[in-house]
Amino acid sequence: MTKLDELMKLPGAMAAFEFRGSGELLEQRIAYPDRIDESILDLLAHMCAANMSIATMQARGWEKVTTMKGFYPVQEFTLIGFDWSVVVSGLHREQYKQAGKFSLPPFMGVVMANDKADYEAAFAILEKQEPVQ
Amino acid sequence: MSMIRRLLALDGVNVVCHFRDDGYLIEGYGLMSRNDMGRLAQFARDYRRMIQGNADQLAMFTNMRGWTPPRGWVVRGVTQSVCGVANLVCVVDSDGAPLNEILLELREVSHW
């Protein structure tokens, strides 16, 4: 079972998706096509890519100005909307970077309904170790 | 006892701050200097506004309801994560902290 399929088993999962660092949607699973479709996921992926970059800039800046550690690299970003949440992860990409690879795997994310969302379970799936190839 | 201080009783919560709409720190507790709490409050206020803008634009471009107004955000680092809900921000351990419970508690406390 792929990680996208695992993410779709989370309570309240509406969609799971993969996207490039530049935001383009690569692959997706959608549970409720009447509520969320590919074009919405594409825009959401672009928003998440932008936020991962901004959060990374902030984490670097924060560590520099405060001397506190542990914020960088940013592993996941979560937006909790009014009814829906999106959790995206770049952890696997970081593992590739640290292994000195230039070709990086995509970001991965899941959209969940807030009333059932289990953020800890989403992080657990997104942070499962996978071998660097 | 301050209402927000009780958040520190949750496992893995290291810092909690309450700030005004302009980002001024009202109160803060935990393992951080007062100066850094002031910075954290400003950061959280700016981040909240950015997230609000993103959610508004996402809703406008997609016509999908349910994103706005956003309830909060989480940025998860290697060992430390930052969570914001309304005018509250927390620094928590990335590993072992009961994030679901922390987010629920933040939401509840933010209504006081």
gemmi code that builds the backbone of each chain (N, CA, C; Angstrom):
import gemmi

chains = {
    "A": [
        ("MET", (0.849, -1.201, 0.000), (0.000, 0.000, 0.000), (0.887, 1.255, 0.000)),
        ("THR", (0.582, 2.192, -0.852), (1.397, 3.408, -0.908), (1.057, 4.309, 0.273)),
        ("LYS", (1.940, 5.269, 0.505), (1.705, 6.202, 1.613), (0.435, 7.030, 1.375)),
        ("LEU", (0.149, 7.356, 0.121), (-1.075, 8.101, -0.182), (-2.300, 7.294, 0.239)),
        ("ASP", (-2.262, 6.002, -0.032), (-3.393, 5.144, 0.361), (-3.501, 5.036, 1.882)),
        ("GLU", (-2.347, 5.004, 2.533), (-2.355, 4.977, 4.010), (-2.979, 6.256, 4.557)),
        ("LEU", (-2.597, 7.372, 3.963), (-3.133, 8.661, 4.428), (-4.645, 8.723, 4.254)),
        ("MET", (-5.127, 8.087, 3.184), (-6.575, 8.104, 2.920), (-7.364, 7.295, 3.957)),
        ("LYS", (-6.666, 6.481, 4.736), (-7.352, 5.704, 5.780), (-7.486, 6.483, 7.082)),
        ("LEU", (-6.887, 7.662, 7.138), (-7.019, 8.478, 8.347), (-8.468, 8.896, 8.536)),
        ("PRO", (-8.904, 9.048, 9.793), (-10.274, 9.495, 10.015), (-10.511, 10.868, 9.377)),
        ("GLY", (-11.581, 10.978, 8.628), (-11.937, 12.270, 8.029), (-11.102, 12.652, 6.821)),
        ("ALA", (-10.269, 11.718, 6.300), (-9.418, 12.063, 5.154), (-10.280, 12.365, 3.930)),
        ("MET", (-10.031, 13.490, 3.304), (-10.771, 13.870, 2.097), (-9.928, 13.688, 0.849)),
        ("ALA", (-8.617, 13.893, 1.012), (-7.713, 13.746, -0.136), (-6.290, 13.589, 0.370)),
        ("ALA", (-5.489, 12.902, -0.414), (-4.050, 12.812, -0.145), (-3.354, 13.148, -1.450)),
        ("PHE", (-2.188, 13.782, -1.348), (-1.573, 14.262, -2.586), (-0.065, 14.383, -2.468)),
        ("GLU", (0.568, 14.380, -3.649), (2.015, 14.596, -3.751), (2.236, 15.794, -4.662)),
        ("PHE", (3.248, 16.580, -4.340), (3.516, 17.752, -5.186), (4.998, 18.090, -5.186)),
        ("ARG", (5.394, 18.789, -6.245), (6.782, 19.213, -6.386), (7.094, 20.347, -5.418)),
        ("GLY", (8.381, 20.608, -5.232), (8.789, 21.740, -4.408), (8.275, 23.053, -4.959)),
        ("SER", (8.044, 23.098, -6.273), (7.510, 24.307, -6.900), (5.979, 24.347, -6.842)),
        ("GLY", (5.354, 23.315, -6.297), (3.909, 23.355, -6.043), (3.042, 22.539, -6.984)),
        ("GLU", (3.600, 22.103, -8.140), (2.744, 21.375, -9.085), (2.310, 20.032, -8.504)),
        ("LEU", (1.014, 19.764, -8.680), (0.448, 18.503, -8.186), (0.957, 17.354, -9.053)),
        ("LEU", (1.375, 16.265, -8.397), (1.896, 15.119, -9.146), (0.938, 13.931, -9.116)),
        ("GLU", (0.412, 13.643, -7.944), (-0.460, 12.476, -7.798), (-1.434, 12.746, -6.675)),
        ("GLN", (-2.598, 12.150, -6.754), (-3.583, 12.410, -5.706), (-4.560, 11.261, -5.546)),
        ("ARG", (-5.169, 11.222, -4.369), (-6.311, 10.350, -4.092), (-7.396, 11.267, -3.537)),
        ("ILE", (-8.603, 11.079, -4.014), (-9.687, 11.961, -3.589), (-10.871, 11.106, -3.125)),
        ("ALA", (-11.334, 11.368, -1.899), (-12.442, 10.576, -1.355), (-13.796, 11.171, -1.745)),
        ("TYR", (-13.872, 12.483, -1.823), (-15.150, 13.153, -2.111), (-14.975, 14.122, -3.280)),
        ("PRO", (-15.056, 13.597, -4.516), (-14.806, 14.455, -5.681), (-15.813, 15.600, -5.814)),
        ("ASP", (-16.954, 15.479, -5.166), (-17.923, 16.569, -5.234), (-17.504, 17.746, -4.344)),
        ("ARG", (-16.593, 17.490, -3.398), (-16.157, 18.552, -2.488), (-14.782, 19.107, -2.841)),
        ("ILE", (-13.906, 18.224, -3.258), (-12.532, 18.665, -3.548), (-12.044, 17.955, -4.815)),
        ("ASP", (-11.533, 18.730, -5.748), (-11.098, 18.110, -7.006), (-9.621, 18.416, -7.271)),
        ("GLU", (-9.162, 17.959, -8.426), (-7.743, 18.068, -8.759), (-7.281, 19.519, -8.832)),
        ("SER", (-8.139, 20.382, -9.377), (-7.709, 21.779, -9.536), (-7.597, 22.472, -8.173)),
        ("ILE", (-8.475, 22.104, -7.235), (-8.371, 22.676, -5.885), (-7.098, 22.168, -5.214)),
        ("LEU", (-6.845, 20.869, -5.369), (-5.628, 20.298, -4.776), (-4.373, 20.942, -5.351)),
        ("ASP", (-4.413, 21.258, -6.639), (-3.255, 21.890, -7.273), (-2.969, 23.248, -6.635)),
        ("LEU", (-4.024, 24.022, -6.428), (-3.832, 25.332, -5.807), (-3.393, 25.188, -4.346)),
        ("LEU", (-4.003, 24.224, -3.669), (-3.632, 23.956, -2.277), (-2.152, 23.552, -2.198)),
        ("ALA", (-1.717, 22.732, -3.141), (-0.323, 22.289, -3.161), (0.613, 23.487, -3.358)),
        ("HIS", (0.245, 24.397, -4.236), (1.062, 25.598, -4.429), (1.119, 26.426, -3.140)),
        ("MET", (-0.024, 26.542, -2.462), (-0.039, 27.297, -1.203), (0.858, 26.626, -0.162)),
        ("CYS", (0.798, 25.308, -0.112), (1.597, 24.579, 0.876), (3.089, 24.673, 0.565)),
        ("ALA", (3.433, 24.606, -0.718), (4.841, 24.736, -1.106), (5.369, 26.109, -0.683)),
        ("ALA", (4.559, 27.140, -0.908), (4.963, 28.493, -0.517), (5.145, 28.573, 0.998)),
        ("ASN", (4.216, 27.966, 1.728), (4.289, 28.025, 3.188), (5.463, 27.240, 3.751)),
        ("MET", (5.802, 26.129, 3.122), (6.971, 25.376, 3.575), (8.233, 26.223, 3.403)),
        ("SER", (8.301, 26.938, 2.285), (9.475, 27.792, 2.047), (9.532, 28.931, 3.057)),
        ("ILE", (8.384, 29.552, 3.300), (8.360, 30.681, 4.242), (8.682, 30.192, 5.659)),
        ("ALA", (8.092, 29.061, 6.044), (8.353, 28.521, 7.382), (9.831, 28.155, 7.539)),
        ("THR", (10.440, 27.691, 6.457), (11.865, 27.357, 6.505), (12.706, 28.611, 6.712)),
        ("MET", (12.361, 29.663, 6.000), (13.060, 30.947, 6.193), (12.910, 31.405, 7.641)),
        ("GLN", (11.694, 31.279, 8.184), (11.449, 31.739, 9.550), (12.202, 30.884, 10.572)),
        ("ALA", (12.228, 29.578, 10.324), (12.931, 28.687, 11.260), (14.422, 29.016, 11.293)),
        ("ARG", (14.983, 29.263, 10.114), (16.417, 29.623, 10.052), (16.674, 30.943, 10.763)),
        ("GLY", (15.809, 31.909, 10.498), (15.947, 33.235, 11.122), (15.784, 33.150, 12.635)),
        ("TRP", (14.805, 32.361, 13.046), (14.526, 32.232, 14.477), (15.716, 31.614, 15.206)),
        ("GLU", (16.284, 30.577, 14.629), (17.420, 29.905, 15.267), (18.633, 30.842, 15.337)),
        ("LYS", (18.763, 31.699, 14.324), (19.896, 32.609, 14.303), (19.745, 33.702, 15.364)),
        ("VAL", (18.539, 34.234, 15.479), (18.358, 35.383, 16.373), (18.227, 34.951, 17.837)),
        ("THR", (17.739, 33.749, 18.076), (17.491, 33.334, 19.469), (18.521, 32.335, 19.980)),
        ("THR", (19.285, 31.741, 19.107), (20.204, 30.634, 19.421), (19.471, 29.377, 19.882)),
        ("MET", (18.131, 29.366, 19.806), (17.384, 28.137, 20.092), (17.518, 27.204, 18.883)),
        ("LYS", (17.502, 25.918, 19.122), (17.660, 24.947, 18.036), (16.464, 24.003, 17.980)),
        ("GLY", (16.374, 23.279, 16.862), (15.344, 22.250, 16.750), (14.184, 22.616, 15.839)),
        ("PHE", (14.194, 23.841, 15.289), (13.094, 24.270, 14.416), (13.403, 23.973, 12.944)),
        ("TYR", (14.687, 23.994, 12.605), (15.129, 23.788, 11.227), (15.828, 22.439, 11.101)),
        ("PRO", (15.592, 21.672, 10.063), (14.688, 21.937, 8.940), (13.220, 21.703, 9.315)),
        ("VAL", (12.351, 22.461, 8.674), (10.915, 22.278, 8.905), (10.487, 20.953, 8.276)),
        ("GLN", (9.809, 20.143, 9.058), (9.395, 18.829, 8.554), (7.968, 18.847, 8.006)),
        ("GLU", (7.090, 19.514, 8.750), (5.694, 19.560, 8.310), (5.100, 20.943, 8.532)),
        ("PHE", (4.119, 21.240, 7.731), (3.335, 22.461, 7.895), (1.868, 22.051, 7.922)),
        ("THR", (1.114, 22.651, 8.836), (-0.322, 22.346, 8.948), (-1.120, 23.633, 8.971)),
        ("LEU", (-2.118, 23.696, 8.130), (-3.087, 24.791, 8.192), (-4.396, 24.196, 8.674)),
        ("ILE", (-4.921, 24.750, 9.761), (-6.221, 24.303, 10.265), (-7.244, 25.339, 9.837)),
        ("GLY", (-7.992, 25.007, 8.819), (-9.008, 25.923, 8.323), (-10.255, 25.838, 9.195)),
        ("PHE", (-11.326, 26.434, 8.737), (-12.554, 26.450, 9.542), (-13.165, 25.050, 9.638)),
        ("ASP", (-13.244, 24.350, 8.523), (-13.787, 22.983, 8.531), (-12.756, 21.929, 8.140)),
        ("TRP", (-11.743, 22.338, 7.360), (-10.765, 21.382, 6.835), (-9.366, 21.746, 7.311)),
        ("SER", (-8.531, 20.719, 7.376), (-7.112, 20.941, 7.674), (-6.275, 20.310, 6.579)),
        ("VAL", (-5.115, 20.889, 6.365), (-4.151, 20.257, 5.456), (-2.821, 20.107, 6.197)),
        ("VAL", (-2.243, 18.916, 6.101), (-0.929, 18.635, 6.699), (-0.005, 18.227, 5.559)),
        ("VAL", (1.127, 18.915, 5.418), (2.078, 18.522, 4.371), (3.454, 18.285, 4.983)),
        ("SER", (4.191, 17.383, 4.366), (5.492, 16.995, 4.903), (6.581, 17.037, 3.837)),
        ("GLY", (7.741, 17.513, 4.269), (8.910, 17.478, 3.395), (10.020, 16.656, 4.024)),
        ("LEU", (9.664, 15.849, 5.010), (10.668, 15.102, 5.760), (11.488, 14.169, 4.872)),
        ("HIS", (10.785, 13.475, 3.991), (11.478, 12.520, 3.128), (12.491, 13.240, 2.227)),
        ("ARG", (12.123, 14.443, 1.806), (13.051, 15.249, 0.993), (14.309, 15.583, 1.796)),
        ("GLU", (14.100, 15.900, 3.071), (15.244, 16.229, 3.925), (16.197, 15.051, 4.038)),
        ("GLN", (15.625, 13.858, 4.139), (16.464, 12.665, 4.240), (17.322, 12.506, 2.981)),
        ("TYR", (16.729, 12.801, 1.832), (17.481, 12.735, 0.571), (18.567, 13.809, 0.531)),
        ("LYS", (18.218, 15.004, 1.000), (19.205, 16.094, 1.011), (20.390, 15.714, 1.878)),
        ("GLN", (20.066, 15.166, 3.061), (21.146, 14.809, 3.987), (22.006, 13.664, 3.452)),
        ("ALA", (21.408, 12.861, 2.565), (22.179, 11.776, 1.948), (22.958, 12.279, 0.734)),
        ("GLY", (22.872, 13.592, 0.473), (23.633, 14.184, -0.617), (23.013, 13.998, -1.990)),
        ("LYS", (21.716, 13.660, -2.024), (21.047, 13.445, -3.315), (20.583, 14.787, -3.887)),
        ("PHE", (20.655, 14.910, -5.200), (20.194, 16.135, -5.852), (18.758, 16.009, -6.330)),
        ("SER", (18.364, 14.785, -6.667), (16.984, 14.569, -7.099), (16.145, 14.207, -5.873)),
        ("LEU", (15.179, 15.050, -5.567), (14.429, 14.891, -4.316), (13.035, 14.320, -4.568)),
        ("PRO", (12.518, 13.532, -3.627), (11.146, 13.030, -3.767), (10.143, 14.166, -3.546)),
        ("PRO", (8.878, 13.947, -3.904), (7.902, 15.033, -3.755), (7.500, 15.269, -2.297)),
        ("PHE", (6.892, 16.420, -2.054), (6.203, 16.658, -0.786), (4.953, 15.775, -0.779)),
        ("MET", (4.448, 15.532, 0.404), (3.255, 14.701, 0.521), (2.301, 15.367, 1.512)),
        ("GLY", (1.002, 15.255, 1.264), (0.060, 15.911, 2.172), (-1.280, 15.219, 2.233)),
        ("VAL", (-2.074, 15.622, 3.213), (-3.411, 15.064, 3.383), (-4.369, 16.180, 3.800)),
        ("VAL", (-5.579, 16.102, 3.281), (-6.640, 17.032, 3.679), (-7.628, 16.248, 4.537)),
        ("MET", (-7.948, 16.793, 5.701), (-8.843, 16.085, 6.630), (-9.965, 17.012, 7.099)),
        ("ALA", (-11.092, 16.406, 7.428), (-12.186, 17.166, 8.045), (-11.821, 17.409, 9.509)),
        ("ASN", (-11.963, 18.657, 9.961), (-11.516, 19.006, 11.318), (-12.202, 18.191, 12.407)),
        ("ASP", (-13.491, 17.863, 12.202), (-14.219, 17.204, 13.294), (-13.691, 15.793, 13.571)),
        ("LYS", (-12.952, 15.222, 12.618), (-12.390, 13.887, 12.842), (-10.861, 13.879, 12.789)),
        ("ALA", (-10.271, 15.022, 12.514), (-8.832, 15.053, 12.215), (-7.983, 14.537, 13.375)),
        ("ASP", (-7.052, 13.651, 13.043), (-6.081, 13.150, 14.014), (-4.696, 13.564, 13.493)),
        ("TYR", (-4.217, 14.690, 13.993), (-2.964, 15.249, 13.476), (-1.777, 14.359, 13.824)),
        ("GLU", (-1.819, 13.790, 15.018), (-0.698, 12.929, 15.428), (-0.603, 11.708, 14.508)),
        ("ALA", (-1.745, 11.148, 14.138), (-1.734, 9.983, 13.240), (-1.230, 10.382, 11.851)),
        ("ALA", (-1.616, 11.577, 11.407), (-1.142, 12.057, 10.096), (0.376, 12.217, 10.112)),
        ("PHE", (0.909, 12.821, 11.183), (2.370, 12.973, 11.282), (3.045, 11.606, 11.322)),
        ("ALA", (2.444, 10.662, 12.046), (3.064, 9.333, 12.174), (3.217, 8.673, 10.803)),
        ("ILE", (2.198, 8.804, 9.964), (2.296, 8.211, 8.617), (3.315, 8.977, 7.772)),
        ("LEU", (3.223, 10.295, 7.809), (4.109, 11.110, 6.974), (5.578, 10.973, 7.386)),
        ("GLU", (5.808, 10.630, 8.650), (7.190, 10.548, 9.139), (7.747, 9.124, 9.137)),
        ("LYS", (6.975, 8.178, 8.618), (7.491, 6.805, 8.535), (8.758, 6.780, 7.697)),
        ("GLN", (9.773, 6.145, 8.223), (11.052, 6.090, 7.517), (10.932, 5.251, 6.243)),
        ("GLU", (11.518, 5.772, 5.188), (11.595, 5.020, 3.931), (13.041, 5.026, 3.470)),
        ("PRO", (13.487, 3.974, 2.851), (14.892, 3.953, 2.419), (15.177, 5.003, 1.345)),
        ("VAL", (16.329, 5.642, 1.474), (16.762, 6.605, 0.457), (17.302, 5.816, -0.717)),
        ("GLN", (16.792, 6.102, -1.922), (17.209, 5.315, -3.101), (18.153, 6.116, -3.998)),
    ],
    "B": [
        ("MET", (-4.615, 31.603, 39.040), (-3.628, 31.258, 38.010), (-4.133, 31.706, 36.636)),
        ("SER", (-3.216, 32.229, 35.839), (-3.588, 32.628, 34.484), (-4.191, 31.443, 33.727)),
        ("MET", (-5.198, 31.773, 32.899), (-5.864, 30.720, 32.121), (-4.886, 30.020, 31.169)),
        ("ILE", (-3.996, 30.815, 30.560), (-3.121, 30.190, 29.557), (-1.999, 29.383, 30.210)),
        ("ARG", (-1.728, 29.685, 31.466), (-0.630, 28.992, 32.132), (-0.902, 27.494, 32.248)),
        ("ARG", (-2.181, 27.138, 32.295), (-2.527, 25.724, 32.459), (-2.086, 24.896, 31.244)),
        ("LEU", (-1.868, 25.585, 30.100), (-1.378, 24.871, 28.912), (-0.005, 24.254, 29.160)),
        ("LEU", (0.765, 24.912, 30.031), (2.101, 24.387, 30.337), (2.051, 23.043, 31.057)),
        ("ALA", (0.884, 22.745, 31.624), (0.749, 21.465, 32.337), (0.665, 20.289, 31.364)),
        ("LEU", (0.391, 20.575, 30.096), (0.306, 19.484, 29.113), (1.711, 19.000, 28.756)),
        ("ASP", (1.853, 17.707, 28.582), (3.157, 17.133, 28.244), (3.725, 17.796, 26.990)),
        ("GLY", (4.987, 18.129, 27.033), (5.673, 18.608, 25.832), (5.502, 20.077, 25.524)),
        ("VAL", (4.665, 20.790, 26.296), (4.500, 22.226, 26.043), (5.613, 22.970, 26.774)),
        ("ASN", (6.429, 23.705, 26.024), (7.586, 24.383, 26.615), (7.354, 25.875, 26.848)),
        ("VAL", (6.587, 26.482, 25.966), (6.339, 27.929, 26.064), (4.918, 28.201, 25.609)),
        ("VAL", (4.250, 29.127, 26.261), (2.945, 29.574, 25.773), (2.870, 31.092, 25.934)),
        ("CYS", (2.389, 31.766, 24.900), (2.286, 33.224, 24.924), (0.917, 33.668, 24.434)),
        ("HIS", (0.453, 34.754, 25.020), (-0.797, 35.394, 24.610), (-0.445, 36.794, 24.143)),
        ("PHE", (-0.933, 37.178, 22.977), (-0.543, 38.476, 22.430), (-1.762, 39.254, 21.942)),
        ("ARG", (-1.575, 40.576, 21.854), (-2.640, 41.454, 21.352), (-2.708, 41.361, 19.834)),
        ("ASP", (-3.742, 41.955, 19.251), (-3.891, 41.921, 17.787), (-2.716, 42.591, 17.066)),
        ("ASP", (-2.039, 43.511, 17.751), (-0.885, 44.157, 17.110), (0.419, 43.396, 17.369)),
        ("GLY", (0.333, 42.262, 18.034), (1.519, 41.436, 18.256), (2.221, 41.689, 19.578)),
        ("TYR", (1.718, 42.637, 20.352), (2.355, 42.942, 21.645), (2.088, 41.790, 22.630)),
        ("LEU", (3.151, 41.355, 23.291), (3.026, 40.245, 24.245), (2.232, 40.678, 25.472)),
        ("ILE", (1.156, 39.964, 25.763), (0.370, 40.255, 26.967), (0.919, 39.443, 28.140)),
        ("GLU", (1.052, 38.148, 27.921), (1.642, 37.301, 28.959), (2.292, 36.091, 28.301)),
        ("GLY", (3.316, 35.594, 28.948), (4.009, 34.426, 28.417), (4.628, 33.627, 29.545)),
        ("TYR", (4.650, 32.319, 29.372), (5.177, 31.431, 30.406), (6.015, 30.347, 29.744)),
        ("GLY", (7.010, 29.874, 30.489), (7.782, 28.731, 29.995), (9.256, 29.006, 29.856)),
        ("LEU", (9.904, 28.111, 29.118), (11.360, 28.102, 29.037), (11.856, 29.016, 27.923)),
        ("MET", (11.701, 30.303, 28.112), (12.143, 31.256, 27.095), (12.286, 32.623, 27.762)),
        ("SER", (13.251, 33.403, 27.291), (13.429, 34.733, 27.878), (12.247, 35.629, 27.476)),
        ("ARG", (12.054, 36.679, 28.242), (10.965, 37.618, 27.958), (11.169, 38.261, 26.568)),
        ("ASN", (12.409, 38.553, 26.237), (12.719, 39.130, 24.921), (12.277, 38.203, 23.798)),
        ("ASP", (12.623, 36.940, 23.938), (12.269, 35.971, 22.895), (10.766, 35.736, 22.854)),
        ("MET", (10.118, 35.810, 24.005), (8.649, 35.688, 23.997), (8.026, 36.842, 23.208)),
        ("GLY", (8.610, 38.026, 23.348), (8.131, 39.174, 22.581), (8.296, 38.936, 21.087)),
        ("ARG", (9.426, 38.365, 20.715), (9.668, 38.036, 19.297), (8.695, 36.965, 18.819)),
        ("LEU", (8.493, 35.964, 19.673), (7.578, 34.875, 19.310), (6.159, 35.414, 19.084)),
        ("ALA", (5.747, 36.339, 19.938), (4.415, 36.936, 19.805), (4.289, 37.684, 18.478)),
        ("GLN", (5.314, 38.457, 18.129), (5.297, 39.198, 16.860), (5.254, 38.234, 15.675)),
        ("PHE", (6.091, 37.210, 15.759), (6.136, 36.205, 14.699), (4.764, 35.541, 14.536)),
        ("ALA", (4.170, 35.148, 15.660), (2.884, 34.433, 15.606), (1.786, 35.320, 15.040)),
        ("ARG", (1.835, 36.576, 15.392), (0.837, 37.518, 14.866), (0.998, 37.664, 13.345)),
        ("ASP", (2.243, 37.826, 12.893), (2.505, 37.952, 11.454), (2.113, 36.669, 10.729)),
        ("TYR", (2.449, 35.542, 11.325), (2.158, 34.260, 10.678), (0.649, 34.046, 10.577)),
        ("ARG", (-0.036, 34.434, 11.630), (-1.497, 34.296, 11.628), (-2.111, 35.110, 10.492)),
        ("ARG", (-1.614, 36.319, 10.309), (-2.137, 37.171, 9.230), (-1.822, 36.571, 7.859)),
        ("MET", (-0.641, 36.009, 7.734), (-0.272, 35.401, 6.452), (-1.166, 34.200, 6.138)),
        ("ILE", (-1.393, 33.371, 7.155), (-2.248, 32.198, 6.977), (-3.673, 32.622, 6.619)),
        ("GLN", (-4.122, 33.667, 7.286), (-5.467, 34.192, 7.001), (-5.556, 34.615, 5.534)),
        ("GLY", (-4.527, 35.334, 5.063), (-4.498, 35.769, 3.667), (-4.489, 34.591, 2.711)),
        ("ASN", (-3.679, 33.594, 3.024), (-3.608, 32.408, 2.157), (-4.945, 31.686, 2.102)),
        ("ALA", (-5.572, 31.519, 3.249), (-6.856, 30.810, 3.290), (-7.924, 31.598, 2.527)),
        ("ASP", (-7.907, 32.917, 2.672), (-8.867, 33.772, 1.951), (-8.691, 33.613, 0.438)),
        ("GLN", (-7.424, 33.636, 0.008), (-7.160, 33.528, -1.428), (-7.516, 32.146, -1.962)),
        ("LEU", (-7.202, 31.120, -1.170), (-7.548, 29.758, -1.579), (-9.066, 29.645, -1.765)),
        ("ALA", (-9.805, 30.192, -0.817), (-11.271, 30.143, -0.899), (-11.771, 30.929, -2.105)),
        ("MET", (-11.149, 32.079, -2.352), (-11.590, 32.927, -3.471), (-11.293, 32.257, -4.819)),
        ("PHE", (-10.110, 31.677, -4.944), (-9.719, 31.090, -6.224), (-10.429, 29.766, -6.517)),
        ("THR", (-10.807, 29.049, -5.479), (-11.367, 27.709, -5.696), (-12.876, 27.638, -5.465)),
        ("ASN", (-13.413, 28.660, -4.814), (-14.834, 28.635, -4.415), (-15.135, 27.496, -3.436)),
        ("MET", (-14.111, 26.972, -2.801), (-14.336, 25.905, -1.825), (-14.539, 26.534, -0.455)),
        ("ARG", (-15.680, 26.240, 0.119), (-15.949, 26.751, 1.464), (-15.251, 25.882, 2.500)),
        ("GLY", (-15.095, 26.426, 3.692), (-14.589, 25.616, 4.800), (-13.136, 25.865, 5.157)),
        ("TRP", (-12.447, 26.736, 4.381), (-11.050, 27.030, 4.728), (-10.937, 28.262, 5.616)),
        ("THR", (-11.857, 29.181, 5.428), (-11.702, 30.453, 6.105), (-12.910, 30.754, 7.001)),
        ("PRO", (-12.755, 31.415, 8.138), (-11.475, 31.851, 8.712), (-10.700, 30.671, 9.274)),
        ("PRO", (-9.380, 30.681, 9.113), (-8.603, 29.558, 9.646), (-8.595, 29.548, 11.173)),
        ("ARG", (-8.500, 28.343, 11.721), (-8.509, 28.204, 13.184), (-7.106, 28.176, 13.771)),
        ("GLY", (-6.132, 27.759, 12.967), (-4.791, 27.698, 13.531), (-3.766, 27.167, 12.550)),
        ("TRP", (-2.570, 26.957, 13.045), (-1.469, 26.489, 12.204), (-0.439, 25.767, 13.073)),
        ("VAL", (0.322, 24.904, 12.443), (1.414, 24.202, 13.130), (2.610, 24.161, 12.181)),
        ("VAL", (3.770, 24.547, 12.670), (5.019, 24.353, 11.930), (5.867, 23.403, 12.761)),
        ("ARG", (6.168, 22.267, 12.163), (6.827, 21.190, 12.908), (8.293, 21.073, 12.504)),
        ("GLY", (9.177, 21.357, 13.433), (10.603, 21.230, 13.177), (11.134, 19.896, 13.674)),
        ("VAL", (12.438, 19.739, 13.662), (13.051, 18.456, 14.012), (12.720, 18.056, 15.455)),
        ("THR", (12.947, 18.977, 16.389), (12.642, 18.642, 17.785), (11.633, 19.598, 18.407)),
        ("GLN", (11.425, 20.758, 17.776), (10.497, 21.748, 18.320), (9.447, 22.120, 17.275)),
        ("SER", (8.212, 22.275, 17.745), (7.131, 22.704, 16.854), (6.493, 23.965, 17.421)),
        ("VAL", (5.890, 24.743, 16.546), (5.192, 25.954, 16.970), (3.744, 25.832, 16.521)),
        ("CYS", (2.813, 26.084, 17.446), (1.372, 25.987, 17.130), (0.715, 27.312, 17.466)),
        ("GLY", (-0.128, 27.785, 16.597), (-0.849, 29.015, 16.863), (-2.342, 28.823, 16.692)),
        ("VAL", (-3.107, 29.347, 17.630), (-4.568, 29.371, 17.534), (-5.004, 30.734, 18.063)),
        ("ALA", (-5.739, 31.477, 17.236), (-6.169, 32.828, 17.605), (-4.951, 33.637, 18.080)),
        ("ASN", (-5.025, 34.293, 19.241), (-3.912, 35.118, 19.718), (-3.041, 34.375, 20.725)),
        ("LEU", (-2.956, 33.061, 20.551), (-2.106, 32.237, 21.415), (-1.080, 31.513, 20.561)),
        ("VAL", (0.100, 31.345, 21.109), (1.125, 30.557, 20.406), (1.872, 29.708, 21.430)),
        ("CYS", (2.197, 28.489, 21.028), (2.898, 27.542, 21.902), (4.137, 27.006, 21.196)),
        ("VAL", (5.184, 26.762, 21.942), (6.315, 25.967, 21.448), (6.236, 24.622, 22.153)),
        ("VAL", (6.219, 23.557, 21.378), (6.060, 22.218, 21.965), (7.120, 21.278, 21.402)),
        ("ASP", (7.379, 20.211, 22.146), (8.282, 19.180, 21.635), (7.641, 18.505, 20.425)),
        ("SER", (8.444, 18.256, 19.399), (7.884, 17.589, 18.210), (7.572, 16.123, 18.495)),
        ("ASP", (8.382, 15.526, 19.362), (8.151, 14.109, 19.678), (7.473, 13.973, 21.029)),
        ("GLY", (6.415, 13.198, 21.054), (5.809, 12.848, 22.336), (4.758, 13.809, 22.843)),
        ("ALA", (4.697, 15.017, 22.304), (3.671, 15.959, 22.784), (2.311, 15.553, 22.203)),
        ("PRO", (1.274, 15.561, 23.039), (-0.062, 15.187, 22.544), (-0.689, 16.332, 21.746)),
        ("LEU", (-0.293, 16.427, 20.482), (-0.661, 17.591, 19.677), (-2.181, 17.764, 19.522)),
        ("ASN", (-2.897, 16.643, 19.374), (-4.358, 16.760, 19.242), (-4.943, 17.450, 20.473)),
        ("GLU", (-4.480, 17.032, 21.634), (-4.989, 17.597, 22.887), (-4.554, 19.055, 23.036)),
        ("ILE", (-3.321, 19.333, 22.662), (-2.807, 20.707, 22.775), (-3.625, 21.652, 21.894)),
        ("LEU", (-3.936, 21.211, 20.672), (-4.711, 22.070, 19.764), (-6.118, 22.297, 20.292)),
        ("LEU", (-6.717, 21.252, 20.860), (-8.056, 21.403, 21.454), (-8.029, 22.374, 22.623)),
        ("GLU", (-6.997, 22.217, 23.441), (-6.872, 23.086, 24.625), (-6.620, 24.537, 24.213)),
        ("LEU", (-5.772, 24.722, 23.208), (-5.510, 26.079, 22.710), (-6.803, 26.723, 22.229)),
        ("ARG", (-7.583, 25.925, 21.530), (-8.841, 26.451, 20.993), (-9.795, 26.840, 22.128)),
        ("GLU", (-9.829, 25.989, 23.145), (-10.729, 26.276, 24.265), (-10.262, 27.521, 25.021)),
        ("VAL", (-8.964, 27.565, 25.314), (-8.432, 28.695, 26.078), (-8.570, 30.001, 25.288)),
        ("SER", (-8.467, 29.920, 23.965), (-8.544, 31.137, 23.146), (-9.915, 31.795, 23.228)),
        ("HIS", (-10.913, 31.049, 23.667), (-12.261, 31.612, 23.772), (-12.499, 32.345, 25.084)),
        ("TRP", (-11.548, 32.196, 26.027), (-11.750, 32.838, 27.331), (-11.461, 34.327, 27.265)),
    ],
}
model = gemmi.Model(1)
for chain_id, residues in chains.items():
    chain = gemmi.Chain(chain_id)
    for i, (resn, *xyz) in enumerate(residues, 1):
        res = gemmi.Residue()
        res.name, res.seqid = resn, gemmi.SeqId(i, " ")
        for name, pos in zip(("N", "CA", "C"), xyz):
            atom = gemmi.Atom()
            atom.name, atom.element = name, gemmi.Element(name[0])
            atom.pos, atom.b_iso = gemmi.Position(*pos), 0.0
            res.add_atom(atom)
        chain.add_residue(res)
    model.add_chain(chain)
structure = gemmi.Structure()
structure.add_model(model)
structure.setup_entities()
